[in-house]
Amino acid sequence: QVLLVESGGGSVQAGGSLSLSCSVSAWTIATACMAWFRQAPGKEREGVAAIYTDRGTTYYADSVKGRFTISQDNAKKTLYLQMDSLKPEDSAMYYCATDLTLSPRPLPDYSNYVLAAGNYRSWGQGTQVTVSS
């Protein structure tokens, strides 16, 4: 099983930036798709961004498009999430995930599929992000 360890969370004022990292124990076929999720108290875990690591295709939730950037460094076996123009509503525990289950059928658009928490089998422990107004 792939081990994931997040880091980089912290407290920042609205409008500021944070960069999250997710250290991956090994690049395997399971890490072909990786994603960032977040969960605020009392809310469901929501997909933030995802990337197919073999081709660089990225997906973003509408709420973070233009502000967040997902990327990877294969040599360092690390997944990143650059978060700019942060808002108080971005406050949450942020998790990285991988080992996406295969879709049972071809999909015309994979955006919703790769941003659905239930489709991933490996998770990190999370890192807290707090944005104050």
Salt bridges, closest charged atoms under 4 A:
GLU46 OE2 - ARG38 NE 2.67
ASP54 OD1 - ARG55 NE 3.23
ASP62 OD1 - LYS65 NZ 3.14
ASP90 OD1 - ARG38 NH1 2.86
ASP90 OD2 - ARG67 NH1 2.74
ASP99 OD1 - ARG121 NH2 3.04
